[in-house]
Amino acid sequence: MMRAIGVWCVLALCGLLIGMAGYCYFENMSLPDAYVNAAMILSGMGPLGELRTTAGKVFAGSYAIFSGLIIVIATSFVLAPIFHRMLHHFHVETTEND
């Protein structure tokens, strides 16, 4: 279970770093502004500031789609062991009677 949470944290951190790099590069934002915009999109809240460049808008849209997928994938990494244990709990071993 802790390994799954670790994978979730790594995926979230990688997604956050990608977003920060994109906002710094395409919108020339400072690191704190890039961080808050990337964090807001990654959490599903949406960007804070208005985007000025076309490249920044394309990046923000692509990053929003990417962020949605990251959330689904990371959540599945955390929930998979839980569901796996539940399925093992309900599994009934059958034996053949001759």
N, C-alpha and C positions, 0 to 999 in steps of 0.2 A: 504494500500500500504506500509506504514512504517513497519507494522508487517511482511509482506512478505520479505522486505529487511532485517529486523532483523533475520528472519529465515535463509536467505541466509548467513548472516554474521556468525551466530552460526554454520551452516554446514561447512562453509569454515574454521572457526577456529578449529572446531573438526577435520576436515580432516588434517589440518596443524599440529595439536598436535600429531595425530596418526603417521604421517610421520616423525616428529621429533623424537618421541619415538622409532620408528623402526630403523631409521638411527643411533641413539645413541646406541641402543642395539645390532643390527646385525653388524654394521660397526665400532663401537667404535668411532664415529665422535664426535667432540665437538659440543656444542649447536649452535654456529653460522654456522658451516658447515652443521649440520643437518637441520637447519632452511632454509638455502639457497637451499639445495637440495630438501627438501620437497616443498618449495614454487615454485621452478622451475617445478617440476613434476605436482603439483596441477594446475599450470597455463598452462600446456601443452607444456612447452618448453623443458623438458627433464632434466636429471641429469647433474650436472656440473662435479663432480669428477668421476674418475674410481672406480668401486666397486671391492673390493679385495676378499671378501668371497662369497662362494656359497649361504649361507643363506641370505646375503645382496642382492645378485642378484635376488633371488626368492622373497624377500620382495619388492624390487624395481619394479619388474614386476607386482606383485599383487597390490602394491600401485598405480601404474600407471593405472591399470584397475579400481580400486576403485575411483581414482581421476576423471577419465572420467565420471563415474556414478554420482559422487557428483556434478560435474559441470552441468550435464543434470538435475538432481533433483533440485538443487538450482536455476537454471535458470527458471525452470518450476514454482517454488514457486513465483518468482518475476513476471513472465509474466502472470500467471493465473488470477490475479485480473484485469489486463489490458484487456485481452481478454474477461473476464466476463463482464466488463463494456461496451465493444464494442458490445457484443451480446445483452445486455440489451438496448443499444441505437438503434439498428436496429430492435428490436422486435416490431412487430405491433400487438396490441391487436385487436382481432376480436370479434364482437358482433353478436349475432344471431338476425336476423330480422324475426319476425313472419308474 
